[in-house]
Amino acid sequence: MAIRVFSDDQGRECFQLGRLSGGRLGTVLSGQFRAFAGNPVGTCGNLTKDRVLAVFERRAHPSGRSSTGSAPARAPVTVKLDGETRRVTPGGLGGFVIVFEGLRDVGGATLRTTVNGRPVKRRF
């Protein structure tokens, strides 16, 4: 999994989740890598107002994994899903990806981090 962090034409902060091959972001279809074409498309928001952007995506992997991504918070991020807790420190531009095994119901999942010294908690 890889993440692209970008600003859209409205000036919002955005991120796009995909696979990386040869320095290009894309997806794998029928066993073949396909690079994303055109302008990037992803989850966007206002980090000044929202303080953190996050989304759960169900991916059709052979192992059936659920993923979450967020950008561009800099403090460690903790996600709790079905009693399982994962902690990650965001990389360049604040983007991160956390992968959970299985296609799980994300109702009740939580994300915790700190932005500008203030705690942030999101429920899904």
N, C-alpha and C positions, 0 to 999 in steps of 0.2 A: 504494500500500500504506500502511496505517496500523496502529498498534499501540495496544491498550488495556492498561494496567498496573493490576492490582487485587489485593486480598486475598480469598481465598475464605472460606467459613464455618468452615473449620478453621484460619484464620490463616496459611495458606501464601501466599507471593508467587506471582502468576500473570501471564501475558500472553496476549492474544488477538490474532491477526492478521486483518486484513480490509481492506475498502475504506471510505473516508470520503466521505460525501455529506450535505450539509446539517447537519453536526455530528453525524451518526449513523454508527456503525460497522456494516458489513454485508458483503454479498457481491453479485456480479453474476451473475444467472442468465438465460440467453436474452436478454442485452442489457439487462436491467432490474435496477436496484438494489433489493435487499431488505435492510432493516435487520435485524440480529440481534434476536430477541425474548427476553424473560425475563432471567434472571440470566446474566452473562457466563460463558462456558466457554472454557478454554484450557489451556495448559501450566502446571503448578504445581510448586513445590518449596520447599525450605527453604534460603534464601540464607545463613543463618548456617552451616549444615553444608556445602552444595554450592558456595558462593561465586559461582556464576554459573549461570543457567538458559539453555539453548539448545536449539533444535530445527530440523531441516530439514523443510520442507513442500513437497511437489510440488503446484503449482497448475496448474489447467487453463486457462492463459492462451493466447490465440492464438499467442503466440510461445513457449510452453512453457517457462516460467521456473521455477527452483528458488529458494526463499527461506529465510532463516534469521532468527530473532528471539531476543532475549535481554533479560532485565530482572532487577534494576535496577542492574547494575554501572555505574560512572561513568567508569572509565578507558577510553581507546580500545581497541577490539576489532579483532583481525585474524583473518580467516577465509581459509584456503587450501583450494581445491577444484580438483582436476585441474590443478595447476600455476598456477592463477590466484589472485592474492592481492588481497583487498579489505580496506580499513581504514576504520572508521567510529567517530565519537565519539557515544556514546549521548546521546539527547535527554532531555526531561523525564521524570522518574522512572526514568531509566536504560534505557529501552526503545530498541531499534534494529531495523532491517530491512535486510538485504543481499540483493540480487537478482542471480542468475546466469542468463545465457541458457541455454536448453536444459534438457531433463530429464536430469540427470546422475546417475550413481551416486555417492552421498555417502560410500561406504566409503573410508576413508583421509583424509577431510576433517579439518582441525584448526581449533580456535579458540584464540586466545591473548589474554589480557588480564592486568591487574594488579588485585588486590582487597586493600585494606588493606596496600599495599606489597609484597604477595607475588604472584609470577607464578602464573598459572593456565593450564593447557593441557588441552583436552578433545579427544579423538578421537571420531569418529562411525563 
